[in-house]
Amino acid sequence: MWRTFNRKHVAYASFAAITGGTYYLYNRAKRLQPYQQRLATISPELFMSETYTDALNTIQLEGLSDRPHTLWTPPSRKEMLNMLNNAENNEPPFDILIIGGGATGSGTALDAATRGLKVALVERDDFASGTSSRSTKLVHGGVRYLEKAIKELDYEQFKLVKEALHERATFLHIAPYISYQLPIMLPIYKWWQVPYFWIGSKCYDMLAGREAVESSYFLTRGKALEAFPWLNKDKLVGAMVYYDVSA
């Protein structure tokens, strides 16, 4: 069996086990306080937003009730279509037309508007009703780039993973009320993949350093089936669980 086994996989797993294990132990002690403790330190004021009534009460308390305090009312659909046609007004044309009101289109429109451009955005349905509504909602740390970074010794991919992990930690810190840690389980059906995925997950934890979330861990075959009874049992070895962030 050893003669016919793919030695390349063994080499990858062995190298990753040595380097990854050492780096993991070095960084484990440097982690920041757990996510639950960070959440407990957030001021309750961050969980509240000012309503229309609150805004009017503030105006009255500050003695500003004698001033006009009408809030902006968005134009009707007919008015917006007339603006697009530019048929009934002499206003200058739009600087940019964005088709699609999903995450990319809305973000582009916001960026262009803040730069002083006159922006028109058209959407056939509702905002974020297409591809954006089917998002995984993952705030991932770039785990899919990690394998390429290790196999090809691509430093640019390492930098991309580090940047994504930093942004993930930033999101958790500034918006703990809409984000949470999400365990992701990878079933394993070949025994050589156990050290392979274990080291990959630990490298992912280690690259996060002090900004890491919960540590990844291995599940035996029995534990994996206990967690997900509908898994394919044939040749199942176990499962690897790592953590990312969802919103």
C-alpha positions in Angstrom: 0.0 0.0 0.0 2.8 2.4 0.9 4.4 1.9 -2.5 1.3 2.9 -4.4 0.4 5.8 -2.1 0.8 9.3 -3.4 3.9 10.5 -1.6 3.3 14.0 -2.6 0.3 14.2 -0.3 2.4 12.8 2.6 5.1 15.4 2.0 2.6 18.2 2.0 1.0 17.0 5.2 4.3 16.4 7.0 5.8 19.7 6.1 2.6 21.5 7.1 2.4 19.6 10.4 5.9 20.6 11.5 5.7 24.3 10.5 2.0 24.7 11.4 2.2 23.1 14.8 5.1 25.2 15.9 3.5 28.4 14.7 0.2 27.5 16.3 1.6 27.0 19.7 3.6 30.2 19.4 0.5 32.3 18.6 -2.1 30.6 20.8 -1.1 32.5 23.9 -1.3 35.9 22.1 -5.0 35.7 21.3 -7.2 38.6 22.4 -10.0 38.1 24.8 -12.8 35.7 23.6 -15.5 37.1 21.3 -18.2 36.8 24.0 -16.1 38.9 26.4 -15.6 41.6 23.7 -19.3 41.6 23.1 -20.0 42.2 26.8 -17.8 45.3 26.8 -19.8 47.0 24.0 -21.8 50.0 25.1 -25.6 49.3 24.9 -25.9 52.6 23.1 -24.5 50.9 20.0 -27.5 48.6 19.9 -30.0 51.6 19.6 -30.8 53.8 16.7 -32.5 57.2 16.8 -36.0 57.0 15.4 -38.0 59.8 13.7 -39.8 60.5 17.0 -36.5 60.7 18.9 -35.2 63.2 16.4 -38.3 65.4 16.8 -38.1 65.2 20.6 -34.4 66.3 20.4 -35.3 69.2 18.3 -38.0 70.3 20.8 -35.7 69.8 23.9 -33.0 71.9 22.3 -35.4 74.8 21.6 -35.3 74.4 17.9 -39.0 73.7 17.4 -39.5 77.1 15.8 -37.2 76.2 13.0 -38.3 74.1 10.0 -37.6 70.4 10.7 -39.1 68.6 7.8 -37.2 65.5 6.8 -36.3 64.7 3.2 -38.9 62.8 1.3 -37.8 60.6 -1.6 -39.3 61.4 -5.0 -42.0 59.2 -6.4 -41.3 56.6 -9.1 -42.8 58.8 -11.7 -40.6 61.7 -10.7 -37.5 59.6 -10.8 -38.4 58.3 -14.3 -38.9 61.9 -15.5 -35.5 62.8 -14.1 -34.0 59.9 -16.0 -35.7 60.9 -19.2 -34.7 64.5 -18.6 -37.9 65.5 -20.3 -39.5 67.9 -17.9 -36.5 69.7 -16.3 -33.5 71.6 -17.3 -31.1 70.0 -14.9 -27.7 68.7 -16.1 -27.5 65.1 -17.2 -26.3 62.3 -14.9 -22.6 61.7 -14.7 -22.9 58.0 -14.3 -25.7 55.3 -14.8 -25.5 52.2 -12.7 -27.5 49.1 -13.7 -28.4 46.9 -10.8 -29.1 47.7 -7.2 -27.3 44.9 -5.5 -24.4 45.1 -3.2 -21.9 46.1 -5.9 -24.2 48.5 -7.7 -25.4 50.2 -4.4 -21.8 50.4 -3.2 -20.6 51.9 -6.5 -23.5 54.4 -6.4 -22.6 55.5 -2.9 -18.9 55.9 -3.7 -19.6 57.9 -6.8 -22.2 60.2 -5.0 -19.7 60.9 -2.2 -17.2 62.0 -4.8 -19.7 64.7 -6.1 -21.0 62.8 -9.1 -24.6 62.9 -10.1 -25.6 59.3 -10.1 -28.6 57.4 -11.5 -29.2 53.8 -10.4 -31.8 51.5 -12.1 -33.0 48.2 -10.8 -35.6 46.0 -12.4 -36.9 44.6 -9.0 -36.0 45.5 -5.4 -32.7 46.4 -4.0 -30.5 43.3 -3.3 -33.2 41.0 -4.6 -31.0 39.1 -7.1 -27.5 37.7 -6.5 -27.0 39.7 -3.3 -30.0 38.1 -1.7 -28.4 34.7 -2.2 -25.1 35.6 -0.6 -23.6 33.2 1.9 -23.4 36.2 4.3 -19.9 35.0 5.2 -17.3 37.5 6.3 -14.6 35.0 5.5 -10.9 35.4 6.1 -9.7 34.1 2.8 -9.4 30.4 3.5 -9.8 29.5 -0.1 -6.6 31.4 -1.0 -4.6 29.6 1.7 -4.1 26.3 -0.1 -2.8 28.1 -3.2 -0.5 30.2 -1.0 1.0 27.1 0.6 1.2 24.9 -2.5 2.7 27.5 -4.8 4.6 29.4 -2.1 2.7 32.5 -3.3 3.5 35.4 -1.0 0.8 37.6 -2.5 -1.8 35.0 -1.6 -0.5 35.0 2.0 -0.9 38.8 2.1 -4.4 38.4 0.8 -5.3 35.9 3.5 -3.8 38.2 6.2 -5.7 41.2 5.0 -9.0 39.3 4.8 -8.5 38.0 8.4 -7.7 41.5 9.6 -10.9 42.8 8.0 -12.9 39.9 9.5 -11.6 40.8 13.0 -12.4 44.5 12.4 -16.0 43.6 11.4 -16.4 41.5 14.5 -15.1 44.3 16.7 -17.2 47.2 15.3 -20.4 45.2 14.6 -20.7 42.4 17.2 -24.5 42.9 17.3 -25.0 41.7 13.7 -22.1 39.2 13.3 -21.3 35.9 14.9 -18.8 33.1 14.7 -19.9 30.3 12.4 -18.5 26.7 12.6 -18.0 25.1 9.2 -17.5 21.3 9.0 -15.5 19.5 6.3 -16.2 15.8 6.1 -13.1 13.7 5.3 -13.2 10.5 3.4 -9.5 9.7 2.9 -7.2 9.2 5.9 -4.3 11.1 4.4 -6.6 14.2 4.3 -6.8 14.3 8.1 -3.3 15.8 8.6 -3.8 17.8 5.4 -7.0 19.6 6.4 -5.9 19.7 10.1 -2.8 21.6 9.3 -4.6 23.8 6.8 -7.2 24.8 9.4 -4.5 25.4 12.0 -2.5 27.6 9.6 -5.7 29.6 9.0 -6.0 30.0 12.8 -2.4 31.0 13.2 -2.3 33.5 10.4 -5.1 35.4 12.2 -2.7 35.7 15.2 -4.2 37.8 17.9 -7.3 38.4 15.8 -8.3 34.8 15.6 -11.8 33.5 16.5 -12.4 30.0 17.9 -9.8 27.4 17.2 -10.5 24.6 14.6 -10.7 21.0 15.8 -11.0 17.5 14.5 -14.1 15.3 14.9 -14.0 11.5 14.8 -16.3 9.6 12.6 -18.7 9.0 15.4 -18.8 12.6 16.5 -19.2 13.8 12.9 -22.2 11.5 12.3 -23.7 12.5 15.6 -23.5 16.2 14.5 -24.7 15.4 11.0 -26.5 12.0 10.8 -27.3 12.5 7.1 -23.6 12.5 6.1 -22.5 9.8 3.6 -21.2 7.1 6.0 -19.3 5.1 3.3 -15.5 5.5 4.0 -16.1 8.4 6.3 -12.9 9.0 8.4 -14.0 12.1 10.3 -14.4 15.8 9.9 -12.6 19.0 10.4 -14.3 22.0 11.9 -13.0 25.5 11.5 -14.6 28.9 12.2 -15.4 31.9 10.1 -17.8 34.8 10.7 -21.3 35.3 9.4 -23.5 38.4 9.4 
